[in-house]
Amino acid sequence: MRNCCAIVMALCVGCGGKSDTTDTGGETDVVPPTPAGQVVGEGLSASLYSAWGTSASDVYMVGADDGTGPLVLHYDGVDWTRLETGTTGDLWWVWGDGQDSVWIAGEGGRVVRYTVSTGTFEEEVVTGDNITLFGIWGSGPDDLWTVGGDTNSGAGGTVVHYDGADWTAAADLPAEASGGLVYKVWGSSGDDLWMVGTNALLMHSDGAGTWRVDPPPIYASNPLFTVAGCGSEVVAVGGYGNAAIARNEGSGWVDDSPPAADVAPGFNGVVVDCTYGTYGVGNNGAIWKRDGAWAPTGETPLTLLDFHGVWVDPDGGVWAVGGKLSAQNDGFVAYDGPATIPVIAL
């Protein structure tokens, strides 16, 4: 299946840099604009959609199927390894319990579980095989949520819960969710969950079957692709040509989108780190940080490809992953932090 938000996100605007000039003895030297961070991987066989890890030396990345299976990478602090899942189809999001399991959601209504201690993968179809699961998050190994929908119809919003033994589809979803796609889920705990999706969906769950849909502070025509938070602060990002951002600090949602004059392309991913801050990534190599207001992290992007996911490690390193999302190839990885990361060579 080659559909979903990745193709939508190919509609983007430019994100240009600037150059400074320095007068040196009557001659003007052009000082090239500086990007933030380093290119860790480029020209990879498939686009990467999500990154997660336990430390700067234990990082997982997942992405599209390049014809030999989904691209799943692991970095151990020294080397990069491609992990062979034994499955087929695109994998969209990764989350781990920090113990012995890494969970990956993807197309075909399936979740792939990687057991770290044995190095083995298990695949389970947890909903209809016409459903793509775009997001997964949990409060622990016995409390996971995965979300998605039918990309062929653009509807069939799906929410599935795992209790440590069984996967169960959520009942009585609001019409705003079931009539569209649910892209991502995040929670501050198992009974405080937020889910986002098409038509600026902002949906809350108490984890026990009570649902609430909040009116969005942005245009309802905008998709919201990713949600993340820290404590009571929650940030949801999306948009088409321009970034559309909703932020809630506990007292309701407000429009936190950068002004159009700032030329912030549509954002596809966001992370809210309690120590190191909030980062959004998106089209045309956009990596932006919110420090009172949103601003790009460098004068010029490292790439004009599109980023889809972002993660901050415990040392403050920012990992951004993406590629040529419309074609689901040409994978790209960027890193900005205190470590020196080797280039991916597979």
C-alpha positions as a Markdown table, in Angstrom:
| # | Residue | x | y | z |
|---|---|---|---|---|
| 1 | Met | 0.0 | 0.0 | 0.0 |
| 2 | Arg | 1.5 | 3.3 | -1.1 |
| 3 | Asn | -0.9 | 5.9 | 0.2 |
| 4 | Cys | -1.5 | 7.9 | 3.4 |
| 5 | Cys | -0.3 | 11.1 | 4.9 |
| 6 | Ala | 3.2 | 10.8 | 3.3 |
| 7 | Ile | 1.7 | 11.6 | -0.1 |
| 8 | Val | -0.3 | 14.4 | 1.3 |
| 9 | Met | 2.8 | 15.8 | 2.9 |
| 10 | Ala | 4.5 | 16.0 | -0.5 |
| 11 | Leu | 2.6 | 19.3 | -1.0 |
| 12 | Cys | 4.9 | 21.7 | 0.6 |
| 13 | Val | 6.5 | 25.2 | 0.4 |
| 14 | Gly | 10.1 | 26.2 | 0.3 |
| 15 | Cys | 12.2 | 26.8 | 3.3 |
| 16 | Gly | 15.1 | 28.9 | 2.3 |
| 17 | Gly | 18.2 | 30.0 | 4.1 |
| 18 | Lys | 20.2 | 33.2 | 4.1 |
| 19 | Ser | 23.8 | 34.3 | 3.5 |
| 20 | Asp | 25.9 | 36.8 | 5.4 |
| 21 | Thr | 28.6 | 38.9 | 3.8 |
| 22 | Thr | 31.8 | 40.1 | 5.5 |
| 23 | Asp | 33.9 | 43.0 | 4.3 |
| 24 | Thr | 37.6 | 42.0 | 4.2 |
| 25 | Gly | 39.8 | 44.7 | 2.8 |
| 26 | Gly | 37.5 | 46.0 | 0.2 |
| 27 | Glu | 36.4 | 42.5 | -1.0 |
| 28 | Thr | 33.2 | 40.9 | 0.0 |
| 29 | Asp | 33.4 | 37.2 | 1.0 |
| 30 | Val | 30.2 | 35.2 | 1.1 |
| 31 | Val | 29.8 | 33.3 | 4.3 |
| 32 | Pro | 27.6 | 30.3 | 3.5 |
| 33 | Pro | 24.5 | 29.8 | 5.7 |
| 34 | Thr | 25.0 | 27.2 | 8.4 |
| 35 | Pro | 22.7 | 24.2 | 9.0 |
| 36 | Ala | 22.2 | 22.8 | 12.4 |
| 37 | Gly | 23.4 | 19.2 | 13.0 |
| 38 | Gln | 25.0 | 16.6 | 10.8 |
| 39 | Val | 23.8 | 14.2 | 8.1 |
| 40 | Val | 23.9 | 10.7 | 9.5 |
| 41 | Gly | 22.2 | 8.9 | 6.6 |
| 42 | Glu | 21.2 | 9.9 | 3.1 |
| 43 | Gly | 20.1 | 8.0 | 0.0 |
| 44 | Leu | 18.8 | 5.1 | 2.1 |
| 45 | Ser | 16.7 | 2.5 | 0.3 |
| 46 | Ala | 13.5 | 3.6 | 1.9 |
| 47 | Ser | 12.0 | 6.6 | 3.7 |
| 48 | Leu | 12.2 | 6.5 | 7.5 |
| 49 | Tyr | 9.1 | 7.5 | 9.5 |
| 50 | Ser | 9.9 | 7.3 | 13.2 |
| 51 | Ala | 12.7 | 7.2 | 15.7 |
| 52 | Trp | 12.8 | 6.1 | 19.3 |
| 53 | Gly | 15.3 | 4.8 | 21.8 |
| 54 | Thr | 16.4 | 4.5 | 25.4 |
| 55 | Ser | 19.7 | 6.4 | 25.0 |
| 56 | Ala | 22.0 | 8.0 | 22.4 |
| 57 | Ser | 23.6 | 4.5 | 22.1 |
| 58 | Asp | 20.3 | 2.6 | 21.7 |
| 59 | Val | 18.3 | 4.1 | 18.9 |
| 60 | Tyr | 15.6 | 2.5 | 16.6 |
| 61 | Met | 14.3 | 3.8 | 13.3 |
| 62 | Val | 11.5 | 2.3 | 11.2 |
| 63 | Gly | 10.2 | 3.0 | 7.7 |
| 64 | Ala | 8.9 | 1.9 | 4.4 |
| 65 | Asp | 9.4 | -1.5 | 2.6 |
| 66 | Asp | 12.1 | -1.2 | 0.0 |
| 67 | Gly | 11.1 | -4.5 | -1.7 |
| 68 | Thr | 13.1 | -6.7 | 0.7 |
| 69 | Gly | 11.0 | -5.8 | 3.8 |
| 70 | Pro | 10.5 | -2.8 | 5.9 |
| 71 | Leu | 13.6 | -0.7 | 6.7 |
| 72 | Val | 14.3 | -1.1 | 10.5 |
| 73 | Leu | 17.6 | 0.3 | 11.8 |
| 74 | His | 19.3 | 0.1 | 15.2 |
| 75 | Tyr | 22.3 | 2.1 | 16.5 |
| 76 | Asp | 24.2 | 0.7 | 19.5 |
| 77 | Gly | 26.6 | 3.6 | 20.1 |
| 78 | Val | 29.2 | 2.2 | 17.7 |
| 79 | Asp | 27.6 | 0.6 | 14.6 |
| 80 | Trp | 24.4 | 0.8 | 12.6 |
| 81 | Thr | 22.6 | -2.5 | 11.9 |
| 82 | Arg | 19.6 | -3.3 | 9.7 |
| 83 | Leu | 17.2 | -5.5 | 11.6 |
| 84 | Glu | 15.4 | -8.1 | 9.4 |
| 85 | Thr | 11.9 | -8.3 | 10.6 |
| 86 | Gly | 10.9 | -11.3 | 8.4 |
| 87 | Thr | 7.8 | -9.3 | 7.4 |
| 88 | Thr | 6.6 | -7.2 | 4.5 |
| 89 | Gly | 5.0 | -3.8 | 4.2 |
| 90 | Asp | 5.6 | -0.3 | 5.5 |
| 91 | Leu | 6.1 | 0.3 | 9.2 |
| 92 | Trp | 5.1 | 3.7 | 10.5 |
| 93 | Trp | 5.8 | 4.2 | 14.2 |
| 94 | Val | 8.0 | 2.8 | 16.9 |
| 95 | Trp | 7.7 | 2.8 | 20.7 |
| 96 | Gly | 9.4 | 0.8 | 23.3 |
| 97 | Asp | 8.6 | 0.0 | 27.0 |
| 98 | Gly | 12.3 | 0.6 | 28.0 |
| 99 | Gln | 12.5 | -3.0 | 29.2 |
| 100 | Asp | 12.7 | -5.9 | 26.6 |
| 101 | Ser | 10.1 | -5.0 | 24.0 |
| 102 | Val | 10.0 | -2.6 | 21.0 |
| 103 | Trp | 6.6 | -2.2 | 19.3 |
| 104 | Ile | 6.2 | -1.1 | 15.7 |
| 105 | Ala | 2.9 | -0.3 | 14.0 |
| 106 | Gly | 2.3 | -0.4 | 10.3 |
| 107 | Glu | 0.2 | -1.3 | 7.3 |
| 108 | Gly | -2.0 | -4.3 | 7.0 |
| 109 | Gly | -3.4 | -3.7 | 10.5 |
| 110 | Arg | -0.4 | -5.2 | 12.1 |
| 111 | Val | 1.9 | -4.6 | 15.0 |
| 112 | Val | 5.4 | -6.1 | 15.0 |
| 113 | Arg | 7.0 | -6.8 | 18.4 |
| 114 | Tyr | 10.8 | -7.0 | 18.7 |
| 115 | Thr | 12.2 | -8.8 | 21.8 |
| 116 | Val | 15.5 | -7.2 | 22.5 |
| 117 | Ser | 17.0 | -10.1 | 24.6 |
| 118 | Thr | 16.4 | -12.7 | 21.9 |
| 119 | Gly | 16.7 | -10.5 | 18.8 |
| 120 | Thr | 13.4 | -11.9 | 17.5 |
| 121 | Phe | 10.3 | -10.4 | 15.8 |
| 122 | Glu | 6.7 | -11.4 | 16.1 |
| 123 | Glu | 4.0 | -10.1 | 13.9 |
| 124 | Glu | 0.3 | -9.9 | 14.8 |
| 125 | Val | -2.6 | -8.5 | 12.8 |
| 126 | Val | -4.6 | -6.6 | 15.4 |
| 127 | Thr | -7.3 | -5.1 | 13.2 |
| 128 | Gly | -8.6 | -5.3 | 9.6 |
| 129 | Asp | -5.8 | -5.9 | 7.0 |
| 130 | Asn | -7.2 | -2.9 | 5.0 |
| 131 | Ile | -6.1 | -0.6 | 7.9 |
| 132 | Thr | -2.8 | 1.2 | 8.2 |
| 133 | Leu | -1.7 | 1.8 | 11.8 |
| 134 | Phe | 0.2 | 5.0 | 11.8 |
| 135 | Gly | 0.9 | 5.5 | 15.5 |
| 136 | Ile | 1.6 | 3.5 | 18.7 |
| 137 | Trp | 2.2 | 4.5 | 22.3 |
| 138 | Gly | 1.9 | 2.9 | 25.7 |
| 139 | Ser | 2.2 | 3.6 | 29.4 |
| 140 | Gly | 3.8 | 0.2 | 29.8 |
| 141 | Pro | 4.1 | -3.3 | 28.3 |
| 142 | Asp | 0.5 | -4.2 | 29.3 |
| 143 | Asp | -1.1 | -0.9 | 28.2 |
| 144 | Leu | -0.6 | 0.0 | 24.5 |
| 145 | Trp | -2.7 | 1.9 | 22.1 |
| 146 | Thr | -2.3 | 1.9 | 18.3 |
| 147 | Val | -4.3 | 4.1 | 15.8 |
| 148 | Gly | -4.9 | 4.4 | 12.1 |
| 149 | Gly | -7.5 | 4.0 | 9.4 |
| 150 | Asp | -8.3 | 2.9 | 5.9 |
| 151 | Thr | -6.2 | 5.1 | 3.5 |
| 152 | Asn | -8.1 | 3.9 | 0.5 |
| 153 | Ser | -11.4 | 5.4 | 1.7 |
| 154 | Gly | -9.8 | 8.1 | 3.9 |
| 155 | Ala | -12.1 | 6.9 | 6.7 |
| 156 | Gly | -12.5 | 4.0 | 9.1 |
| 157 | Gly | -10.6 | 5.6 | 11.9 |
| 158 | Thr | -9.3 | 2.9 | 14.1 |
| 159 | Val | -8.2 | 2.7 | 17.8 |
| 160 | Val | -7.0 | -0.6 | 19.2 |
| 161 | His | -5.8 | -1.3 | 22.8 |
| 162 | Tyr | -3.5 | -4.0 | 24.2 |
| 163 | Asp | -3.8 | -5.2 | 27.8 |
| 164 | Gly | -0.8 | -7.4 | 27.9 |
| 165 | Ala | -2.7 | -10.4 | 26.5 |
| 166 | Asp | -5.2 | -9.3 | 23.8 |
| 167 | Trp | -5.7 | -6.5 | 21.3 |
| 168 | Thr | -9.2 | -5.1 | 21.4 |
| 169 | Ala | -10.8 | -2.5 | 19.1 |
| 170 | Ala | -12.1 | 0.6 | 20.9 |
| 171 | Ala | -15.9 | 0.8 | 20.9 |
| 172 | Asp | -18.1 | 3.8 | 20.4 |
| 173 | Leu | -15.6 | 6.1 | 18.8 |
| 174 | Pro | -16.9 | 9.6 | 18.1 |
| 175 | Ala | -18.0 | 10.2 | 14.6 |
| 176 | Glu | -15.1 | 12.7 | 14.1 |
| 177 | Ala | -12.7 | 9.8 | 14.5 |
| 178 | Ser | -14.5 | 7.0 | 12.8 |
| 179 | Gly | -15.2 | 9.1 | 9.8 |
| 180 | Gly | -11.6 | 10.0 | 9.1 |
| 181 | Leu | -8.1 | 8.7 | 9.9 |
| 182 | Val | -6.5 | 8.7 | 13.3 |
| 183 | Tyr | -2.7 | 9.4 | 12.8 |
| 184 | Lys | -1.1 | 9.4 | 16.2 |
| 185 | Val | -1.6 | 8.8 | 19.9 |
| 186 | Trp | 0.3 | 10.0 | 23.0 |
| 187 | Gly | -0.5 | 10.1 | 26.7 |
| 188 | Ser | 0.8 | 11.5 | 30.0 |
| 189 | Ser | -0.5 | 8.3 | 31.5 |
| 190 | Gly | -2.8 | 5.3 | 30.7 |
| 191 | Asp | -5.9 | 7.4 | 31.6 |
| 192 | Asp | -4.9 | 10.6 | 29.9 |
| 193 | Leu | -4.6 | 10.0 | 26.2 |
| 194 | Trp | -4.7 | 12.3 | 23.2 |
| 195 | Met | -5.2 | 11.2 | 19.6 |
| 196 | Val | -5.0 | 13.4 | 16.4 |
| 197 | Gly | -6.1 | 12.9 | 12.8 |
| 198 | Thr | -7.8 | 14.3 | 9.8 |
| 199 | Asn | -10.0 | 17.4 | 10.0 |
| 200 | Ala | -7.9 | 18.7 | 12.9 |
| 201 | Leu | -9.0 | 15.9 | 15.2 |
| 202 | Leu | -8.2 | 16.5 | 18.8 |
| 203 | Met | -9.6 | 13.6 | 20.7 |
| 204 | His | -9.1 | 12.7 | 24.4 |
| 205 | Ser | -9.6 | 9.4 | 26.1 |
| 206 | Asp | -9.6 | 8.4 | 29.8 |
| 207 | Gly | -8.4 | 4.9 | 28.8 |
| 208 | Ala | -11.7 | 3.4 | 30.0 |
| 209 | Gly | -13.9 | 4.1 | 27.0 |
| 210 | Thr | -14.9 | 7.7 | 27.6 |
| 211 | Trp | -14.1 | 9.9 | 24.6 |
| 212 | Arg | -14.1 | 13.7 | 24.1 |
| 213 | Val | -13.5 | 15.7 | 20.9 |
| 214 | Asp | -12.3 | 19.2 | 21.4 |
| 215 | Pro | -13.0 | 22.0 | 18.9 |
| 216 | Pro | -9.7 | 22.8 | 17.1 |
| 217 | Pro | -8.2 | 26.2 | 17.4 |
| 218 | Ile | -6.9 | 25.9 | 13.8 |
| 219 | Tyr | -8.8 | 25.5 | 10.5 |
| 220 | Ala | -10.6 | 22.2 | 10.6 |
| 221 | Ser | -9.5 | 21.5 | 7.1 |
| 222 | Asn | -6.0 | 20.9 | 8.4 |
| 223 | Pro | -4.8 | 17.3 | 9.2 |
| 224 | Leu | -2.9 | 16.9 | 12.5 |
| 225 | Phe | -0.3 | 14.2 | 12.0 |
| 226 | Thr | 1.5 | 13.9 | 15.3 |
| 227 | Val | 0.8 | 14.7 | 19.0 |
| 228 | Ala | 3.3 | 14.7 | 21.9 |
| 229 | Gly | 3.6 | 16.2 | 25.3 |
| 230 | Cys | 5.2 | 16.5 | 28.7 |
| 231 | Gly | 3.0 | 16.6 | 31.8 |
| 232 | Ser | 0.0 | 18.9 | 31.1 |
| 233 | Glu | 1.5 | 20.4 | 28.0 |
| 234 | Val | 0.4 | 18.8 | 24.7 |
| 235 | Val | 1.4 | 19.9 | 21.2 |
| 236 | Ala | -0.3 | 18.6 | 18.0 |
| 237 | Val | 1.2 | 19.4 | 14.6 |
| 238 | Gly | 0.2 | 19.1 | 10.9 |
| 239 | Gly | -0.9 | 21.3 | 8.0 |
| 240 | Tyr | -0.4 | 21.1 | 4.3 |
| 241 | Gly | 1.6 | 24.0 | 2.8 |
| 242 | Asn | 2.1 | 25.8 | 6.1 |
| 243 | Ala | 2.6 | 24.4 | 9.6 |
| 244 | Ala | -0.6 | 24.1 | 11.7 |
| 245 | Ile | 0.0 | 23.7 | 15.4 |
| 246 | Ala | -2.3 | 23.4 | 18.3 |
| 247 | Arg | -1.0 | 23.6 | 21.9 |
| 248 | Asn | -2.6 | 22.9 | 25.2 |
| 249 | Glu | -0.9 | 23.8 | 28.5 |
| 250 | Gly | -3.8 | 22.4 | 30.6 |
| 251 | Ser | -6.3 | 25.2 | 30.1 |
| 252 | Gly | -7.5 | 24.5 | 26.6 |
| 253 | Trp | -6.2 | 24.5 | 23.0 |
| 254 | Val | -4.7 | 27.6 | 21.4 |
| 255 | Asp | -3.4 | 28.2 | 17.9 |
| 256 | Asp | 0.4 | 28.1 | 18.1 |
| 257 | Ser | 1.1 | 28.1 | 14.3 |
| 258 | Pro | 4.0 | 30.2 | 13.2 |
| 259 | Pro | 2.9 | 33.3 | 11.2 |
| 260 | Ala | 2.8 | 32.7 | 7.4 |
| 261 | Ala | 5.6 | 35.2 | 7.0 |
| 262 | Asp | 7.9 | 32.8 | 8.9 |
| 263 | Val | 7.6 | 30.3 | 6.0 |
| 264 | Ala | 7.2 | 27.2 | 8.2 |
| 265 | Pro | 6.3 | 24.3 | 5.9 |
| 266 | Gly | 3.8 | 21.7 | 7.1 |
| 267 | Phe | 5.0 | 19.8 | 10.2 |
| 268 | Asn | 4.8 | 16.0 | 10.2 |
| 269 | Gly | 6.4 | 15.2 | 13.6 |
| 270 | Val | 6.8 | 16.7 | 17.0 |
| 271 | Val | 8.5 | 15.8 | 20.3 |
| 272 | Val | 8.0 | 17.6 | 23.6 |
| 273 | Asp | 11.0 | 16.8 | 25.9 |
| 274 | Cys | 10.6 | 17.9 | 29.6 |
| 275 | Thr | 14.3 | 18.9 | 29.7 |
| 276 | Tyr | 15.4 | 19.9 | 26.2 |
| 277 | Gly | 12.2 | 21.5 | 24.8 |
| 278 | Thr | 9.8 | 21.1 | 21.9 |
| 279 | Tyr | 10.9 | 20.3 | 18.3 |
| 280 | Gly | 8.8 | 20.0 | 15.2 |
| 281 | Val | 9.9 | 18.6 | 11.8 |
| 282 | Gly | 8.4 | 18.6 | 8.4 |
| 283 | Asn | 8.6 | 19.3 | 4.7 |
| 284 | Asn | 11.7 | 20.7 | 2.9 |
| 285 | Gly | 14.0 | 19.7 | 5.7 |
| 286 | Ala | 12.3 | 21.7 | 8.4 |
| 287 | Ile | 13.6 | 21.3 | 11.9 |
| 288 | Trp | 12.1 | 23.9 | 14.2 |
| 289 | Lys | 12.3 | 24.5 | 17.9 |
| 290 | Arg | 9.8 | 26.3 | 20.1 |
| 291 | Asp | 11.6 | 28.6 | 22.5 |
| 292 | Gly | 8.8 | 31.1 | 23.4 |
| 293 | Ala | 8.1 | 31.1 | 19.6 |
| 294 | Trp | 8.8 | 28.7 | 16.8 |
| 295 | Ala | 12.1 | 29.2 | 14.8 |
| 296 | Pro | 14.2 | 27.0 | 12.6 |
| 297 | Thr | 17.3 | 25.5 | 14.3 |
| 298 | Gly | 19.7 | 26.5 | 11.5 |
| 299 | Glu | 20.0 | 29.2 | 8.8 |
| 300 | Thr | 19.5 | 26.6 | 6.1 |
| 301 | Pro | 18.1 | 23.1 | 6.1 |
| 302 | Leu | 20.4 | 20.0 | 5.9 |
| 303 | Thr | 18.2 | 18.7 | 3.1 |
| 304 | Leu | 15.2 | 19.7 | 1.0 |
| 305 | Leu | 13.7 | 16.2 | 1.5 |
| 306 | Asp | 10.9 | 15.9 | 4.1 |
| 307 | Phe | 11.2 | 14.9 | 7.7 |
| 308 | His | 8.5 | 12.7 | 9.2 |
| 309 | Gly | 9.5 | 11.9 | 12.8 |
| 310 | Val | 11.7 | 13.4 | 15.5 |
| 311 | Trp | 13.0 | 12.1 | 18.8 |
| 312 | Val | 15.2 | 13.6 | 21.6 |
| 313 | Asp | 17.6 | 11.3 | 23.4 |
| 314 | Pro | 18.4 | 11.7 | 27.1 |
| 315 | Asp | 21.6 | 13.6 | 26.3 |
| 316 | Gly | 19.7 | 16.3 | 24.3 |
| 317 | Gly | 20.5 | 14.9 | 20.9 |
| 318 | Val | 17.8 | 15.6 | 18.3 |
| 319 | Trp | 17.2 | 12.8 | 15.8 |
| 320 | Ala | 15.1 | 13.6 | 12.7 |
| 321 | Val | 14.1 | 11.0 | 10.1 |
| 322 | Gly | 12.4 | 11.2 | 6.7 |
| 323 | Gly | 13.2 | 11.0 | 3.0 |
| 324 | Lys | 11.4 | 11.4 | -0.3 |
| 325 | Leu | 8.0 | 10.7 | 1.4 |
| 326 | Ser | 5.9 | 10.8 | -1.8 |
| 327 | Ala | 7.9 | 8.0 | -3.3 |
| 328 | Gln | 8.8 | 6.4 | 0.1 |
| 329 | Asn | 12.5 | 6.1 | -0.8 |
| 330 | Asp | 15.7 | 8.1 | -0.4 |
| 331 | Gly | 15.8 | 7.8 | 3.4 |
| 332 | Phe | 17.5 | 10.6 | 5.3 |
| 333 | Val | 18.7 | 10.9 | 9.0 |
| 334 | Ala | 19.9 | 14.0 | 10.7 |
| 335 | Tyr | 21.3 | 14.4 | 14.2 |
| 336 | Asp | 22.1 | 17.5 | 16.3 |
| 337 | Gly | 23.6 | 16.9 | 19.7 |
| 338 | Pro | 26.7 | 16.4 | 21.7 |
| 339 | Ala | 27.8 | 13.0 | 20.3 |
| 340 | Thr | 29.6 | 12.2 | 17.0 |
| 341 | Ile | 27.4 | 9.7 | 15.2 |
| 342 | Pro | 28.9 | 7.5 | 12.4 |
| 343 | Val | 27.3 | 7.7 | 9.0 |
| 344 | Ile | 24.9 | 4.9 | 8.2 |
| 345 | Ala | 26.6 | 2.5 | 5.7 |
| 346 | Leu | 24.7 | -0.7 | 5.1 |
